[in-house]
Amino acid sequence: MDSAATPGTWAAVIPCFNEAGALEDTLRGLAAATAASPPEAIVVVDDGSTDGSGELLDRLAGEGRVPGLTVVHHTRRRGYGAAIKTGIRHVRAEVIVILDADGTYPADRIPDLLAAMETADMAVGARTGANVAIPPMRRLPKEVLRRFASWLVGEAIPDVNSGLRAFRREVFSRYRSILPDGFSLTTTITIAMLRGGYEVVFLPIDYAARVGRSKIRPVLDTLRFFQLAFRCGIHFAPLRIFGPFLVLLFAATAASGLYDTFVLANLTDKTVILLVTSLNVTLFALLADMIDKRSG
């Protein structure tokens, strides 16, 4: 129900896929951490779990052991981002807090994120605290993606894809149509809001070792992250993406033209092809930048 938001309210949305081992502790930790200012709703979206997570959630909701808990089921796995989108459709709050169900993020930092939302459009729990347990296989691709995203937006991003953050529902709705259904939703919205000039703040948090098995597939998901980074670049900062290619193309064109003039004394097809390619890429980059500017 995407009706108008109620000013000053917030809701928690938790995507869940096969997290039966950590789910109850995560929900209890969330309720305890926000007891002084409870959410309008806690919506957990079971994304087609096969380990009993869905049944556990139904039992917790039926017994009323987690105040305000609403459970939504996907009949099949649709993805992390799709689960977040579904959850947001079931709340009316002005501010949305997302939290992973695997017990890795500190729910007791949610009040700090909400306090930051008094002036920000999005507050992100950046995994840069004193105790951060990121698996070694994920550190290198995560760091490369973080640096690329920082270059793309023109400022340092401490954590580009944190799963603990608060944002304004209104802003999320503006980007909803381009946000992916997979894990890359958080990366995309971070880049989109920073490039869009929104106020995004990063608060350092700890990050615990997860309970159960990670859903990240190191090789496949790393390739998808780089694909995402390039796609975000084309969409939000086309001139930054095409700029280096244009410099190389025009440099190659100039070198080929000089060689043809002073060595061969004849204009070759190679120089003509390089020149035409350079002009075409330039026009494409300018057109993409114009579309980006017109779309806001």
Secondary structure as GFF3:
##gff-version 3
##sequence-region A 1 296
A	DSSP	beta_strand	6	16	.	.	.	ID=ss1
A	DSSP	alpha_helix	20	33	.	.	.	ID=ss2
A	DSSP	beta_strand	42	47	.	.	.	ID=ss3
A	DSSP	alpha_helix	53	63	.	.	.	ID=ss4
A	DSSP	beta_strand	69	74	.	.	.	ID=ss5
A	DSSP	alpha_helix	80	89	.	.	.	ID=ss6
A	DSSP	beta_strand	93	98	.	.	.	ID=ss7
A	DSSP	three_ten_helix	107	109	.	.	.	ID=ss8
A	DSSP	alpha_helix	110	116	.	.	.	ID=ss9
A	DSSP	beta_strand	122	126	.	.	.	ID=ss10
A	DSSP	alpha_helix	136	153	.	.	.	ID=ss11
A	DSSP	beta_strand	165	168	.	.	.	ID=ss12
A	DSSP	alpha_helix	169	175	.	.	.	ID=ss13
A	DSSP	three_ten_helix	176	178	.	.	.	ID=ss14
A	DSSP	alpha_helix	185	195	.	.	.	ID=ss15
A	DSSP	beta_strand	200	204	.	.	.	ID=ss16
A	DSSP	alpha_helix	218	236	.	.	.	ID=ss17
A	DSSP	alpha_helix	238	259	.	.	.	ID=ss18
A	DSSP	pi_helix	260	264	.	.	.	ID=ss19
A	DSSP	alpha_helix	269	294	.	.	.	ID=ss20
###
